[in-house]
């Protein structure tokens, strides 16, 4: 078992299909106390298994792990990950959403109406200018506070800077993360809330000059 404060993760790299199980596990662990996930899955005892199914659904339906990055510890464990969507693909097409509905019923259960409502609100609030969309970023609790979130974020921004549309967009429901993103060049675009769910901050990073 790695001691993170003595043996820092040494690599942030592009994800591969073989990383998918470990990537799912890392994101499920990272989001265990995320306000949005806690609102969707209010039973904390059941939330770990629910989050595994959730990220299995996200990575399976999306099939875009070539746009993901992972943080790998010095013992070989994946301890963090990002999932990005490229310009023009921020929202899931209606056809893909319909195709995914059977798995969504299994994944969300009675929370499906609440989840679909939140997805609709996110789509309405989403910036329509061309951009890279940071859908998820997370580091397992044991490795948080070591700069890995910033390193993962930088890897995605650097990749976005390589194309002609390097603006980036994200949402967060974690107030403490707003400052991290601002330190990386993001600015708050707006703050919003869906029903009795948590507050969200939509944030935008303009294309580099």
C-alpha positions as CSV (number, residue, x, y, z in Angstrom):
1,X,0.0,0.0,0.0
2,X,1.5,3.3,-1.1
3,X,2.1,6.2,1.4
4,X,1.3,9.1,-0.8
5,X,3.1,11.8,1.1
6,X,6.4,10.0,0.8
7,X,6.0,8.4,-2.6
8,X,4.3,10.9,-4.9
9,X,2.6,9.7,-8.0
10,X,5.2,10.2,-10.8
11,X,3.2,10.1,-14.0
12,X,0.2,11.8,-15.7
13,X,-0.4,10.2,-19.0
14,X,-3.1,9.5,-21.6
15,X,-5.5,6.7,-20.6
16,X,-5.8,3.5,-22.5
17,X,-8.7,1.0,-22.8
18,X,-6.8,-1.3,-20.4
19,X,-7.0,1.5,-17.7
20,X,-10.8,1.6,-17.8
21,X,-11.5,-0.6,-14.7
22,X,-8.9,1.2,-12.6
23,X,-10.1,4.6,-13.9
24,X,-13.7,3.8,-13.0
25,X,-12.6,2.8,-9.5
26,X,-10.5,5.9,-9.0
27,X,-13.3,8.3,-10.1
28,X,-15.9,6.4,-8.0
29,X,-13.6,6.9,-5.0
30,X,-12.9,10.5,-5.8
31,X,-16.6,11.4,-6.0
32,X,-17.8,9.6,-2.9
33,X,-18.6,13.0,-1.2
34,X,-19.2,15.1,-4.2
35,X,-22.3,17.3,-3.6
36,X,-23.9,16.4,-6.9
37,X,-23.4,12.7,-6.5
38,X,-24.6,12.8,-2.9
39,X,-27.8,14.5,-4.1
40,X,-28.3,11.8,-6.8
41,X,-27.3,9.0,-4.5
42,X,-28.3,10.1,-0.9
43,X,-27.5,6.8,0.8
44,X,-23.8,6.9,1.5
45,X,-23.5,3.2,2.3
46,X,-24.8,2.3,-1.1
47,X,-23.0,5.1,-3.0
48,X,-19.7,3.4,-3.7
49,X,-21.3,0.6,-5.6
50,X,-23.7,3.1,-7.3
51,X,-20.8,5.3,-8.4
52,X,-18.9,2.3,-9.9
53,X,-22.0,1.6,-12.0
54,X,-22.3,5.3,-12.9
55,X,-18.7,5.6,-14.2
56,X,-18.9,2.3,-15.9
57,X,-21.9,3.7,-17.8
58,X,-20.2,7.0,-18.6
59,X,-17.0,5.4,-19.9
60,X,-18.8,2.7,-21.7
61,X,-21.4,4.8,-23.5
62,X,-18.9,7.6,-24.2
63,X,-16.1,5.3,-25.6
64,X,-13.8,8.3,-25.6
65,X,-11.0,7.1,-23.2
66,X,-8.6,8.4,-25.9
67,X,-9.5,11.8,-24.5
68,X,-8.9,10.9,-20.9
69,X,-5.8,11.3,-18.7
70,X,-4.8,9.2,-15.6
71,X,-2.5,9.9,-12.7
72,X,-0.4,6.8,-11.9
73,X,1.3,6.4,-8.6
74,X,4.9,5.1,-8.2
75,X,3.5,1.6,-7.3
76,X,1.5,1.5,-10.6
77,X,-1.9,2.3,-9.2
78,X,-4.2,4.8,-11.0
79,X,-5.1,7.4,-8.4
80,X,-6.8,10.0,-10.5
81,X,-8.4,10.7,-13.8
82,X,-10.0,13.2,-16.1
83,X,-12.7,12.7,-18.8
84,X,-12.9,15.3,-21.6
85,X,-15.3,15.8,-24.5
86,X,-13.9,17.5,-27.7
87,X,-15.4,20.6,-29.3
88,X,-18.9,19.9,-30.7
89,X,-19.5,16.8,-28.6
90,X,-20.3,18.3,-25.2
91,X,-23.9,16.9,-25.1
92,X,-24.8,13.2,-25.6
93,X,-26.8,12.9,-28.9
94,X,-30.5,12.0,-28.4
95,X,-30.0,8.7,-30.2
96,X,-27.2,7.7,-27.8
97,X,-29.2,8.8,-24.8
98,X,-32.2,6.6,-26.0
99,X,-29.8,3.7,-26.6
100,X,-28.4,4.1,-23.1
101,X,-31.8,4.3,-21.3
102,X,-31.9,0.6,-20.3
103,X,-28.5,0.9,-18.6
104,X,-29.5,4.2,-17.1
105,X,-32.5,2.6,-15.4
106,X,-30.1,0.0,-13.9
107,X,-27.6,2.7,-12.9
108,X,-29.9,5.3,-11.4
109,X,-32.9,3.3,-10.3
110,X,-35.4,5.6,-8.6
111,X,-33.0,8.5,-9.0
112,X,-33.4,8.4,-12.8
113,X,-35.9,11.3,-13.0
114,X,-33.8,13.4,-10.7
115,X,-30.7,12.6,-12.8
116,X,-32.3,13.3,-16.1
117,X,-33.6,16.6,-14.8
118,X,-30.1,17.6,-13.7
119,X,-28.7,16.6,-17.1
120,X,-31.3,18.8,-18.8
121,X,-30.3,21.7,-16.6
122,X,-26.6,21.2,-17.3
123,X,-27.4,21.2,-21.1
124,X,-29.4,24.4,-20.8
125,X,-26.6,26.1,-18.8
126,X,-23.8,24.8,-21.1
127,X,-21.8,27.4,-23.0
128,X,-22.5,27.0,-26.8
129,X,-19.2,28.4,-28.0
130,X,-16.6,25.9,-29.3
131,X,-14.7,24.4,-26.4
132,X,-13.2,21.3,-24.8
133,X,-15.5,20.1,-22.0
134,X,-14.0,18.8,-18.8
135,X,-16.8,16.4,-17.9
136,X,-15.1,14.8,-14.8
137,X,-11.9,15.2,-12.9
138,X,-11.1,13.4,-9.6
139,X,-8.3,12.1,-7.4
140,X,-8.8,9.4,-4.8
141,X,-9.2,10.8,-1.2
142,X,-5.8,9.3,-0.1
143,X,-3.9,11.3,-2.8
144,X,-5.8,14.6,-2.6
145,X,-3.9,17.7,-1.6
146,X,-0.7,16.7,-3.5
147,X,-1.2,18.7,-6.6
148,X,-2.5,15.8,-8.8
149,X,-5.7,17.6,-9.6
150,X,-3.7,20.5,-11.0
151,X,-1.4,18.2,-12.9
152,X,-4.3,16.3,-14.5
153,X,-6.0,19.6,-15.3
154,X,-2.8,21.0,-16.9
155,X,-2.5,17.8,-19.1
156,X,-5.9,18.4,-20.5
157,X,-5.4,22.1,-21.1
158,X,-2.1,21.4,-22.8
159,X,-3.8,19.0,-25.2
160,X,-6.6,21.5,-25.9
161,X,-3.9,24.2,-26.6
162,X,-2.6,22.0,-29.5
163,X,-5.7,22.5,-31.6
164,X,-7.3,25.6,-33.0
165,X,-10.1,25.7,-30.5
166,X,-8.4,25.6,-27.1
167,X,-11.2,27.2,-24.9
168,X,-12.2,24.9,-22.0
169,X,-15.4,24.6,-20.0
170,X,-16.4,22.8,-16.8
171,X,-19.0,22.7,-14.0
172,X,-18.3,22.0,-10.4
173,X,-20.6,21.6,-7.4
174,X,-17.7,21.8,-4.9
175,X,-17.1,25.3,-3.7
176,X,-13.5,24.5,-2.7
177,X,-12.7,23.6,-6.3
178,X,-13.6,27.0,-7.7
179,X,-10.3,28.6,-6.6
180,X,-8.3,25.7,-8.0
181,X,-9.9,26.3,-11.4
182,X,-9.4,30.0,-11.2
183,X,-5.7,29.5,-10.5
184,X,-5.6,27.6,-13.8
185,X,-7.2,30.4,-15.9
186,X,-10.9,29.6,-15.5
187,X,-13.4,32.3,-14.7
188,X,-16.9,31.8,-13.2
189,X,-19.4,32.1,-16.1
190,X,-22.5,31.7,-13.9
191,X,-23.8,30.1,-10.8
192,X,-27.0,28.0,-10.9
193,X,-29.1,25.4,-9.1
194,X,-31.5,22.7,-10.3
195,X,-34.4,22.2,-7.9
196,X,-33.2,21.3,-4.4
197,X,-29.9,20.1,-5.7
198,X,-26.5,21.7,-4.9
199,X,-25.3,25.0,-6.4
200,X,-23.1,24.6,-9.5
201,X,-20.5,27.0,-10.9
202,X,-20.0,27.0,-14.6
203,X,-16.5,28.0,-15.5
204,X,-14.8,29.1,-18.8
205,X,-11.2,29.3,-19.8
206,X,-10.6,31.4,-22.9
207,X,-8.4,30.1,-25.7
208,X,-4.8,30.9,-25.2
209,X,-3.3,33.7,-27.4
